[in-house]
């Protein structure tokens, strides 16, 4: 009844209010992984450089945090020796290394972290960079469609951009396959070119 829910003067005086006793704050149970900055931007780096970053993570739970696996999305990204066990209230690191030799322009990679956090057993980290090269290509690969007519002629092109102050001279064009014929068009002398392949 409504009357039975109202505490008596004696219950209030003794601190045994049944209403107050039924109101409890949620408790944190188990480990909790928290990463302060899950995304790191290296900015502009030169092609061929190896860049590194330490992701900082902390355990805001009330049980030890066990980081069981750190898995990058590709072989160009590797993880060093990370903090495998973190006590409540303490912090650790996950060192990540990115090799840029195979890339040009923008690159983004992810790293999946597996832990015993019951709410989030997997956490995704992200690294990104803009890879600078002295000579920039609009595409490193030229793809030709399958031809059904032997007399059909198809031309594809790639733009070449010089990123340094010294003028660029392209004096020799070669194709390993006799069927392909390269041709160079100068857009801006020493700076911009168009390579056409037929």
Secondary structure, 3 states (H helix, E strand, C coil): CCHHHCCCHHHHHCCCCHHHHCCCCCCCCCCCEEECCCEEEEEEEECCCEEEEEEEEEECCCCCEEEEEEEECCCCEEECCCCCEECCCCEEEEEEEEECCCCCEEEEEEEEEEECCCCCCEEEEEEEEEEECCEEECCCCCCCCCCCCCCCCCCEEEEEEECCCCCCCCCCCCCCCCCCCEEEEEEECCCEEEEEEC
